[in-house]
Amino acid sequence: MTFAKGIFTPHRKSASQAHPVEDARLPGHVVVPLSQHAGAPAEPLVEVGDRVLAGQKIGDVQARITAPVHAPVSGVVTAVEVRTCVVPSGRRAHCIVIESDAEGAVAPSTGTCEVTASSIREAVREAGIVGLGGAGFPSHVKLSPPADRPIDTAVINGCECESYLTADHRVMLEDAEAVVDGALLVAQATGAGRIVLGIEDNKQDAIESMRSAAGDRLEVVALKSKYPQGAERMLIKSLTGRAFPVGKLPADVGVVIQNVQTTAAIHYAVREGRPLTERVMTVTGAVAEPKNLRVKVGTAVKSLIEQCGGFAGEPAKVILGGPLTGVAIPNLDVPVVKGTSGVVVLSSDEVEAAPESLPCIRCSRCVGICPTFLLPYQLGLLAGNKMYDEAAERYHLFSCIECGSCAYVCPSKIPLLQLIRLAKSEAMLAGKTR
């Protein structure tokens, strides 16, 4: 089962996929952005000098689309200031800096006593759970569909289709029951009568693990290994045959979708009252010992590289996320956030010297592989000429899912993904919407 178009990329997962998840070392300090999610940034609930407990809520705001943030460690707040980070809103955000006291004192928490649709949504909201596949959309909002859009299917995303990344794979092997129970809670909160988990067929052990844990409680479907199989539109199309138009959401076609790590986090939030202060992520590429680590939010990338034995050779790029959709970071002090799926280190042998991009030769390779049936070369040309309105109005700019496939295949090395992202941000500033 699969979707139309797309590309086949080297998997490059073997270095880390067999490594069980390890707990990352407790950092000496954490830098916790107040905007790790789509929607309104949280506002600080603490001040410099305050002592906080691990799991204590330290940021929140009254808004429909937002998510609170919690202290990943116990210690003292030493700063509330703007720092460099990689979050959905950009590359800088207000952050709360906590100096760890290494005591690990934890704020009291309890699971939800009576599990109802409303109590599940409230627990998920209070735990600050967002989509852990990278988008960072607040999960409680997804679990609250409008009354006129009934949900009949819960889709759980276990594809992990980007090269190098293996964190979701390990979660399905090591914490399958939490994933299953979280999926059941998603279905209960939304009224979905069907639950279907999609996993790419290059993860046969994960497919077997999830089928064993799930029994007859949900469907586990093997999908063709193709990029971007794990993108929301592609996965829903592959598993249900349903497509939703530009400007619409999965709820408009009766679907709610969550990532496997997100569903596991929902399990722990509802059953144990555990807030989202850590996640499993892959550290791989040109490091001495590639690993899958359970990392406290706010931990500096430098600490994770050190735990993996340091660089193997001279690094050319350090990317947060996958190589196609991730972001190269300017320094190793950048913190991990809720949506950080991995740290991929590329050596100078793996990264071409950045050539001048050549003019578009109209070869149509980008058109042939675009999973949303766009004209990426045209969007790139319009963005390069600052014709953002035309890109939005005539060429469906906002239909782009930013998978990066077009830039991957472009023989002229045109940075199409970056141009399209620029066009989107400029069009939104000018008042254009989806």
C-alpha positions as CSV (number, residue, x, y, z in Angstrom):
1,M,0.0,0.0,0.0
2,T,1.3,3.4,-0.9
3,F,0.6,6.8,-2.4
4,A,1.2,8.3,-5.8
5,K,4.6,9.7,-6.8
6,G,7.3,10.3,-4.0
7,I,11.0,9.2,-4.0
8,F,13.1,6.4,-2.9
9,T,16.0,7.5,-0.6
10,P,18.8,5.5,1.0
11,H,17.6,4.3,4.4
12,R,20.9,4.7,6.2
13,K,19.3,3.4,9.5
14,S,21.6,0.4,10.2
15,A,24.0,2.4,12.4
16,S,21.4,3.0,15.1
17,Q,18.4,0.8,14.5
18,A,19.7,-2.2,16.5
19,H,20.7,0.0,19.5
20,P,18.2,-0.1,22.4
21,V,17.1,3.2,23.9
22,E,19.5,4.6,26.5
23,D,18.8,7.4,29.0
24,A,20.8,10.5,28.1
25,R,22.9,11.9,30.9
26,L,21.2,14.5,33.1
27,P,22.3,17.9,31.7
28,G,23.8,20.5,34.0
29,H,21.3,23.0,32.7
30,V,18.4,23.1,30.3
31,V,17.1,25.7,27.9
32,V,13.3,25.3,27.6
33,P,11.7,27.3,24.8
34,L,8.2,28.6,25.6
35,S,7.1,28.0,22.0
36,Q,7.8,24.3,21.1
37,H,4.4,24.0,19.3
38,A,2.2,25.5,16.7
39,G,0.0,28.2,18.0
40,A,0.3,30.8,20.8
41,P,3.6,30.7,22.8
42,A,3.3,29.9,26.5
43,E,4.0,32.7,29.0
44,P,6.4,32.1,31.8
45,L,4.9,31.1,35.2
46,V,8.3,31.4,37.0
47,E,10.9,34.0,37.6
48,V,14.7,34.1,37.9
49,G,15.6,32.7,41.2
50,D,12.6,30.4,41.6
51,R,13.3,26.8,42.5
52,V,11.4,24.3,40.3
53,L,10.7,20.6,40.5
54,A,11.0,18.2,37.6
55,G,7.6,18.0,35.9
56,Q,6.4,21.3,37.3
57,K,4.5,23.5,34.8
58,I,6.6,26.6,34.1
59,G,4.8,28.1,31.1
60,D,1.2,28.3,29.9
61,V,-1.3,30.7,28.3
62,Q,-5.0,30.8,27.8
63,A,-5.5,30.0,24.1
64,R,-7.1,27.3,22.1
65,I,-4.1,26.3,20.1
66,T,-1.1,26.2,22.5
67,A,0.6,23.8,24.9
68,P,2.1,24.3,28.3
69,V,5.8,23.5,29.0
70,H,7.2,21.8,32.1
71,A,10.5,21.7,33.9
72,P,12.5,18.7,32.7
73,V,14.8,18.8,35.7
74,S,14.7,20.1,39.2
75,G,16.8,23.2,40.0
76,V,16.8,27.0,39.9
77,V,15.7,29.3,37.2
78,T,18.7,31.4,36.1
79,A,17.3,33.2,33.1
80,V,14.1,34.0,31.1
81,E,15.4,35.3,27.8
82,V,15.5,34.9,24.0
83,R,17.8,32.1,22.8
84,T,18.6,30.4,19.5
85,C,16.6,27.3,19.0
86,V,14.7,25.4,16.3
87,V,10.9,25.7,17.0
88,P,7.8,25.8,14.8
89,S,7.7,29.6,15.0
90,G,11.3,30.2,13.8
91,R,14.9,30.1,15.0
92,R,14.7,32.2,18.2
93,A,12.3,32.1,21.1
94,H,11.9,33.1,24.7
95,C,13.3,30.4,26.9
96,I,13.5,29.5,30.5
97,V,16.9,28.4,31.6
98,I,17.1,26.0,34.6
99,E,20.4,25.1,36.4
100,S,19.9,21.5,37.5
101,D,20.5,20.6,41.1
102,A,20.9,16.9,40.1
103,E,18.5,15.9,42.9
104,G,15.7,15.0,40.5
105,A,12.9,16.1,42.9
106,V,9.6,15.5,41.0
107,A,6.4,17.5,41.2
108,P,3.5,15.3,42.4
109,S,1.3,13.8,39.7
110,T,-1.5,11.3,39.4
111,G,-3.2,9.6,36.5
112,T,-6.7,10.3,35.4
113,C,-9.1,8.4,37.8
114,E,-12.1,8.3,35.5
115,V,-11.1,7.9,31.9
116,T,-13.6,9.8,29.7
117,A,-13.2,11.6,26.4
118,S,-13.1,15.0,28.2
119,S,-10.7,13.8,30.9
120,I,-8.3,12.3,28.2
121,R,-8.3,15.7,26.4
122,E,-7.7,17.6,29.6
123,A,-4.8,15.2,30.7
124,V,-3.2,15.5,27.3
125,R,-3.5,19.3,27.4
126,E,-2.1,19.6,30.9
127,A,0.8,17.3,30.0
128,G,1.8,19.6,27.2
129,I,1.7,16.9,24.5
130,V,2.3,17.9,20.9
131,G,2.9,16.0,17.8
132,L,6.3,14.3,18.2
133,G,6.7,13.6,14.5
134,G,8.1,17.1,14.1
135,A,5.1,19.3,13.4
136,G,4.5,20.1,17.0
137,F,0.7,20.6,16.7
138,P,-1.0,20.5,20.2
139,S,-2.5,17.0,20.6
140,H,-5.5,18.0,22.7
141,V,-6.7,20.1,19.8
142,K,-6.6,17.1,17.5
143,L,-8.6,15.2,20.1
144,S,-11.3,17.8,20.1
145,P,-12.9,17.7,16.6
146,P,-15.9,19.9,15.9
147,A,-19.3,18.3,16.4
148,D,-20.1,18.6,12.7
149,R,-17.0,16.6,11.8
150,P,-17.3,13.2,13.3
151,I,-14.2,11.0,13.5
152,D,-14.5,7.4,12.4
153,T,-10.8,6.5,12.0
154,A,-7.7,7.0,14.1
155,V,-4.5,6.7,12.1
156,I,-1.3,6.1,14.0
157,N,2.0,7.0,12.2
158,G,4.8,4.5,12.6
159,C,6.4,5.1,9.2
160,E,9.6,7.1,10.3
161,C,10.3,7.5,6.6
162,E,13.3,9.9,6.7
163,S,16.8,8.5,6.3
164,Y,18.9,7.9,9.4
165,L,16.1,8.2,12.0
166,T,15.3,5.1,14.1
167,A,13.7,6.5,17.4
168,D,10.1,5.6,16.5
169,H,11.3,2.2,15.4
170,R,12.8,1.5,18.8
171,V,9.7,2.8,20.7
172,M,7.6,0.3,18.7
173,L,10.0,-2.5,19.7
174,E,10.5,-1.5,23.4
175,D,7.2,0.2,24.4
176,A,4.6,-1.3,22.2
177,E,2.0,-1.7,24.9
178,A,2.1,2.1,25.6
179,V,1.7,2.8,21.9
180,V,-1.3,0.5,21.7
181,D,-3.0,1.9,24.9
182,G,-2.3,5.5,23.7
183,A,-4.0,4.7,20.4
184,L,-7.0,3.3,22.2
185,L,-7.2,6.5,24.3
186,V,-7.0,8.6,21.0
187,A,-9.9,6.6,19.7
188,Q,-11.9,7.0,22.9
189,A,-11.4,10.7,23.0
190,T,-12.5,11.2,19.4
191,G,-15.1,8.5,19.0
192,A,-13.2,6.7,16.3
193,G,-14.4,3.2,15.7
194,R,-11.4,2.1,13.7
195,I,-7.7,2.3,14.6
196,V,-5.0,1.6,12.0
197,L,-1.3,1.8,12.5
198,G,0.9,2.2,9.4
199,I,4.5,1.0,9.5
200,E,6.9,0.9,6.5
201,D,7.9,-2.5,5.4
202,N,11.6,-1.9,6.1
203,K,10.7,-2.4,9.8
204,Q,9.5,-6.0,9.9
205,D,10.5,-6.5,13.5
206,A,8.4,-3.4,14.5
207,I,5.4,-4.7,12.5
208,E,5.7,-8.0,14.4
209,S,6.1,-6.3,17.7
210,M,3.1,-4.1,17.2
211,R,0.9,-6.9,15.9
212,S,1.8,-9.0,18.9
213,A,1.0,-6.2,21.4
214,A,-2.2,-5.1,19.5
215,G,-3.9,-8.4,19.1
216,D,-7.4,-7.6,17.7
217,R,-7.5,-4.1,19.3
218,L,-6.2,-2.3,16.2
219,E,-5.0,-2.9,12.7
220,V,-1.3,-2.9,11.8
221,V,-0.6,-2.4,8.1
222,A,2.7,-2.7,6.3
223,L,3.3,0.1,3.9
224,K,5.8,0.4,1.0
225,S,9.0,2.1,2.1
226,K,8.8,5.3,0.1
227,Y,9.4,8.9,1.0
228,P,7.3,10.8,2.3
229,Q,5.1,7.9,3.3
230,G,4.8,9.3,6.9
231,A,3.5,12.7,5.7
232,E,0.0,13.3,7.0
233,R,-1.7,13.5,3.6
234,M,0.2,10.6,2.1
235,L,-0.4,8.3,5.1
236,I,-4.1,8.9,5.3
237,K,-4.4,8.3,1.5
238,S,-2.4,5.1,1.8
239,L,-4.4,3.7,4.7
240,T,-7.9,4.9,4.0
241,G,-8.0,6.0,0.4
242,R,-9.2,9.4,1.5
243,A,-7.8,12.8,0.3
244,F,-8.5,16.1,1.8
245,P,-8.2,19.4,-0.1
246,V,-6.0,22.4,0.6
247,G,-7.1,24.3,3.7
248,K,-8.8,21.3,5.2
249,L,-7.7,19.0,8.0
250,P,-7.8,15.3,8.5
251,A,-11.0,15.8,10.6
252,D,-12.7,17.0,7.5
253,V,-12.5,13.4,6.1
254,G,-13.2,11.7,9.4
255,V,-9.7,11.0,10.5
256,V,-7.4,11.9,13.5
257,I,-3.7,11.2,13.1
258,Q,-1.0,10.8,15.8
259,N,2.6,9.7,15.8
260,V,3.6,6.5,17.7
261,Q,5.7,8.5,20.2
262,T,2.8,10.9,20.7
263,T,0.4,8.0,21.4
264,A,2.9,6.6,23.9
265,A,3.1,10.0,25.6
266,I,-0.7,10.1,25.7
267,H,-0.7,6.8,27.6
268,Y,1.7,8.1,30.2
269,A,-0.1,11.4,30.6
270,V,-3.5,9.7,31.1
271,R,-2.5,6.7,33.1
272,E,0.3,8.2,35.2
273,G,-0.1,12.0,35.0
274,R,3.3,12.3,33.4
275,P,4.0,15.6,31.5
276,L,6.0,15.7,28.3
277,T,9.5,16.6,29.5
278,E,11.6,14.0,27.5
279,R,11.5,12.1,24.2
280,V,13.3,9.4,22.4
281,M,15.5,10.6,19.5
282,T,18.3,9.3,17.3
283,V,21.9,10.7,17.3
284,T,23.6,9.3,14.3
285,G,25.7,9.9,11.2
286,A,29.3,11.0,11.7
287,V,29.5,10.2,15.4
288,A,31.7,7.5,17.1
289,E,28.7,5.6,18.6
290,P,25.3,6.2,17.0
291,K,22.5,5.8,19.6
292,N,18.9,6.2,20.4
293,L,18.6,8.3,23.5
294,R,15.8,9.3,25.8
295,V,16.6,13.0,26.2
296,K,15.3,15.7,28.5
297,V,13.8,18.7,26.6
298,G,16.2,21.6,26.7
299,T,19.4,19.5,26.6
300,A,22.1,21.0,24.4
301,V,23.1,19.1,21.3
302,K,26.7,19.2,22.4
303,S,25.9,17.0,25.4
304,L,24.3,14.3,23.1
305,I,27.3,14.3,20.7
306,E,29.6,13.8,23.7
307,Q,27.5,10.8,25.0
308,C,27.9,9.3,21.5
309,G,31.7,9.4,21.7
310,G,32.1,12.7,19.9
311,F,32.4,13.3,16.1
312,A,33.9,10.7,13.8
313,G,36.0,12.9,11.6
314,E,35.3,16.5,10.7
315,P,31.6,17.4,10.7
316,A,30.3,19.5,7.9
317,K,26.7,19.9,9.1
318,V,24.8,19.1,12.2
319,I,21.1,18.8,11.5
320,L,18.1,18.7,13.9
321,G,15.6,16.3,12.4
322,G,16.1,14.3,9.3
323,P,18.3,15.2,6.3
324,L,15.4,16.2,4.0
325,T,13.2,18.3,6.3
326,G,15.6,19.1,9.2
327,V,17.5,22.3,10.0
328,A,21.2,22.7,10.1
329,I,22.1,24.4,13.4
330,P,24.7,27.2,13.8
331,N,26.3,25.8,17.0
332,L,26.0,22.9,19.4
333,D,24.4,24.9,22.2
334,V,21.1,24.7,20.5
335,P,18.6,22.8,22.7
336,V,16.5,19.8,21.9
337,V,12.7,20.5,21.9
338,K,9.6,18.3,22.0
339,G,9.6,18.0,18.2
340,T,13.3,17.1,17.7
341,S,13.3,13.6,16.2
342,G,17.1,13.3,15.8
343,V,20.5,14.8,15.5
344,V,22.1,13.8,12.2
345,V,25.8,14.7,11.7
346,L,27.0,14.8,8.2
347,S,30.8,14.6,7.4
348,S,32.5,16.7,4.7
349,D,32.6,13.6,2.5
350,E,28.8,13.4,2.7
351,V,28.1,17.1,2.0
352,E,28.9,18.6,-1.4
353,A,30.6,21.9,-1.4
354,A,27.6,24.2,-1.8
355,P,27.7,25.0,-5.5
356,E,26.0,28.0,-7.1
357,S,22.5,26.7,-8.1
358,L,22.1,26.7,-11.8
359,P,19.1,28.0,-13.8
360,C,16.0,25.7,-13.9
361,I,16.3,23.6,-17.1
362,R,12.6,22.6,-17.0
363,C,13.4,18.9,-16.8
364,S,10.2,18.4,-14.7
365,R,11.8,15.9,-12.3
366,C,10.3,17.9,-9.4
367,V,6.9,17.7,-11.0
368,G,7.2,14.0,-11.6
369,I,7.8,13.2,-7.9
370,C,5.8,15.8,-6.0
371,P,3.3,13.9,-3.8
372,T,0.9,16.8,-3.8
373,F,0.9,17.3,-7.6
374,L,2.4,20.8,-7.6
375,L,4.8,22.5,-9.9
376,P,7.7,23.0,-7.5
377,Y,10.0,24.6,-10.1
378,Q,7.3,27.3,-10.7
379,L,7.0,28.0,-7.0
380,G,10.8,28.3,-6.8
381,L,10.9,30.8,-9.7
382,L,8.1,32.9,-8.2
383,A,9.7,32.8,-4.7
384,G,13.1,33.9,-6.2
385,N,11.3,36.8,-7.9
386,K,9.4,37.7,-4.7
387,M,6.1,37.0,-6.4
388,Y,4.6,35.5,-3.3
389,D,1.0,36.4,-3.9
390,E,1.0,34.7,-7.3
391,A,2.6,31.6,-5.8
392,A,-0.2,31.5,-3.2
393,E,-3.1,32.4,-5.5
394,R,-2.3,30.6,-8.8
395,Y,0.1,27.8,-7.9
396,H,-1.3,26.5,-4.6
397,L,1.7,27.4,-2.5
398,F,0.1,26.3,0.7
399,S,-0.5,22.8,-0.6
400,C,3.2,22.1,-0.3
401,I,3.9,19.7,2.6
402,E,7.6,20.7,2.7
403,C,8.9,17.2,2.3
404,G,12.0,18.4,0.4
405,S,11.7,15.8,-2.4
406,C,11.9,18.4,-5.1
407,A,15.2,19.8,-3.8
408,Y,16.5,16.2,-3.5
409,V,16.0,15.4,-7.2
410,C,16.8,18.9,-8.7
411,P,19.8,18.5,-11.1
412,S,20.4,22.3,-10.9
413,K,20.7,22.2,-7.1
414,I,18.0,24.8,-6.7
415,P,17.1,25.1,-3.0
416,L,13.4,24.6,-3.7
417,L,12.3,23.7,-0.2
418,Q,14.0,26.8,1.3
419,L,12.5,29.0,-1.4
420,I,9.0,27.6,-0.8
421,R,9.3,28.1,3.0
422,L,10.3,31.7,2.4
423,A,7.4,32.2,0.1
424,K,5.0,30.8,2.6
425,S,6.3,33.0,5.4
426,E,6.2,36.1,3.3
427,A,2.7,35.3,1.9
428,M,1.4,34.8,5.5
429,L,2.9,38.1,6.5
430,A,1.0,39.8,3.7
431,G,-2.2,38.3,5.0
432,K,-2.5,35.3,2.7
433,T,-3.8,32.1,4.3
434,R,-4.4,28.6,3.3
